[in-house]
Amino acid sequence: YLLMPTAFTPNNDGKNDFYYPLTRGIGAVKRFSVYNRSGQLVFDQQNFSPNKNTKGWSGRYNNTDQPAGTYVYILEAICEQGQSISKKGNFLLIR
């Protein structure tokens, strides 16, 4: 199972400060990418264990807070049985 939140609030309050995949039955995340409205890659993380907020996006790009709005994610993972899984969608960054 791959659950992607529909929004996050990177305001350093310790709650929802990172956007990352929440999974069950996933052995590894091969790639997790985030794009802005213009299609610019603002975050890319590869080859990591699932459910780690430290591997998620902080809402920053080039040390600059990104504006509130809609962003797109692309996720490629390997389930525990070895099958490849891909998922795409969008979410809100709320400031």
DAVEN-V874611 format. One record per pair of residues at least 12 apart in sequence whose ideal C-beta (glycine too) atoms are under 8 Angstrom apart, sorted by sequence separation. I is the first residue (numbers start at 1). J is the second residue. D is the distance in Angstrom with one decimal. If there is no record, write none. Layout:
# DAVEN-V874611
i-><I;I>
j-><J;J>
d-><D;D>
This chain:
# DAVEN-V874611
i-><20;32;33;45;74;75;31;32;74;75;5;31;32;43;73;74;19;31;42;73;29;30;31;32;72;73;4;5;30;72;73;3;4;29;43;72;73;2;3;28;29;42;71;2;3;28;29;70;71;2;28;29;70;71;1;28;70;71;1;27;32;34;69;70;1;2;26;32;42;68;69;1;36;68;29;67;68;23;50;66;68;22;23;67;21;22;42;21;36;65;20;20;37;20;36;37;37;59;18;20;21;36;17;18;20;35;19;20;34;35;18;19;34;35;18;34;35;18;19;33;17;32;33;17;32;33;31;32;31;32;31;29;30;29;30;10;29;30;10;28;10;27;28;8;26;27;26;27;26;27;19;21;23;25;26;30;10;25;27;21;26;4;4;19;2;19;2;2;4;8;10;7;8;11;2;4;6;7;8;9;10;5;6;7;8;9;4;7>
j-><32;44;45;57;86;87;44;45;87;88;19;45;46;57;87;88;34;46;57;88;45;46;47;48;88;89;21;22;47;89;90;21;22;47;61;90;91;21;22;47;48;61;90;22;23;48;49;90;91;23;49;50;91;92;23;50;92;93;24;50;55;57;92;93;25;26;50;56;66;92;93;26;61;93;55;93;94;50;77;93;95;50;51;95;50;51;71;51;66;95;51;52;69;53;69;70;71;93;53;55;56;71;53;54;56;71;56;57;71;72;56;57;72;73;57;73;74;58;59;73;58;73;74;59;74;75;74;75;75;76;76;75;76;76;77;58;77;78;59;77;60;77;78;59;77;78;78;79;79;80;73;75;77;79;80;84;65;80;82;77;85;73;75;91;75;93;77;85;87;91;93;91;92;95;87;89;91;92;93;94;95;91;92;93;94;95;91;94>
d-><7.2;7.5;7.8;7.9;7.6;4.6;7.2;4.9;7.8;7.4;6.7;7.4;7.6;4.1;7.9;5.2;7.0;5.0;7.5;6.9;7.6;6.6;7.8;7.8;7.1;6.0;6.0;7.3;6.3;7.3;7.3;7.2;7.5;7.5;7.0;5.1;6.5;5.8;4.3;6.8;5.4;4.1;6.6;7.8;7.0;7.2;7.4;5.3;5.9;5.5;6.6;5.4;7.3;7.7;6.4;7.2;5.9;5.8;4.5;7.9;7.3;5.0;7.1;7.9;5.9;6.7;4.6;7.8;6.3;7.5;6.2;7.7;7.8;5.6;7.5;7.6;5.8;4.0;7.1;6.3;4.3;7.9;5.9;7.3;6.2;6.2;7.3;7.6;6.8;7.5;7.7;6.9;6.3;5.4;7.8;6.4;7.6;5.5;4.2;6.0;8.0;6.0;7.6;7.5;2.8;6.6;5.2;7.2;5.5;4.6;3.5;4.6;7.1;7.8;6.5;5.3;7.6;5.9;7.3;6.8;6.9;7.0;4.7;7.9;7.7;7.8;7.3;5.3;7.2;7.9;4.5;6.9;4.4;7.4;6.1;5.6;4.9;6.2;3.3;6.7;7.5;7.9;4.9;7.3;4.9;5.1;7.1;6.3;5.7;4.7;7.6;5.7;7.0;5.7;7.0;7.8;7.6;5.4;7.7;7.3;7.4;6.3;7.1;6.6;6.5;7.6;6.5;6.5;6.9;7.0;7.0;5.8;7.7;7.2;5.2;5.7;5.5;4.1;6.5;4.8;7.9;6.4;6.7;7.5;7.1;7.5;6.6;5.5>
